[in-house]
Amino acid sequence: MSAGHGHGSHGRSRRKHEEHEEPENHERWAVSYADMMTVLVGLFIVLFAMSQIDTIKFEQLRKSLAIGFGQQAPSMMAGGAGVLSGLDTYEISPDFTASVVDAQIQDPPTPDTHLSDEQKNYDLAVTEYDRLAAIADAVAAALAAKDLQDAVTFRISERGLIIGMVADEAFFAPSSAVMTPTALAVVDGAGSVLAGISDPISVEGNANTLPPGSNYATNWELAADRAVKVTRRLVEADGIPGSRIEAVSFGDQRPLADDGGDPLGANRRVDLVVLTTVSDDIRAYLPEIAAERG
């Protein structure tokens, strides 16, 4: 009798489990790229948050640090509705065991912006003086180009900038209002600068005490004619608007040289005055500033 059938395992073919190789993933770089971009976005968010300064919290932190260096009572910061919602206040009070005496946080001194009216007027006068001095420098430079820098004098008074032309034979003949070539060159040199400003200009004729001769009844007429001749030259040849220039005669009533020098030659003159338009309170300081500047 034959033996019984076994389990039959030997008669049954074993099933082979074949493991198939997974296809290579060519898009792994995208995962790394996405991770890198996520980190960069987080970095930029942090940088942006750091750049936004909360001035209120910064001030509270400053005061808290000051407490640690021995200044006044601790500052209390009100709690919010966040993680510390159960706290009403949060105290920042560092416990510094080291004794700090010299290192204290001090607020910078507040500059005194409340100047007196006198100081304000003086400061404005300094500004006006510098402006008038700049005009004088420009006129001097224009005359220096013609080698005539010594033909005029400059002086700043409470009236403004006074450009003095001594009316001797180099400018006018005695008892005459006809300008010489030198006078024309000086007037045109000064006029080239004065035409570029907006200040009113006074052309002031003066004469000495000698009789004016047969051409004029008095020195008033002689001084007036000289002033008018210079004024017409400035308007007609140099382009200064007639609306902001005037001709004035002082005759022989405002002499410059009472003693010493040549009073006759010094007072045969024409002055070009750039009239300042600042207030009386400001212009009152101009002579003082002129004396300080020398």
Salt bridges, closest charged atoms under 4 A:
GLU59 OE2 - ARG62 NH2 2.59
ASP107 OD1 - ARG62 NH1 3.24
GLU128 OE2 - ARG131 NH2 2.87
ASP130 OD1 - ARG293 NH1 2.95
GLU169 OE1 - ARG268 NH2 3.42
ASP188 OD2 - ARG233 NH2 2.73
ASP199 OD2 - ARG131 NH2 2.64
GLU204 OE2 - ARG159 NH2 2.45
ASP225 OD1 - LYS229 NZ 2.68
GLU236 OE2 - ARG232 NE 3.04
ASP271 OD2 - ARG269 NE 3.27
ASP280 OD1 - ARG283 NE 3.24
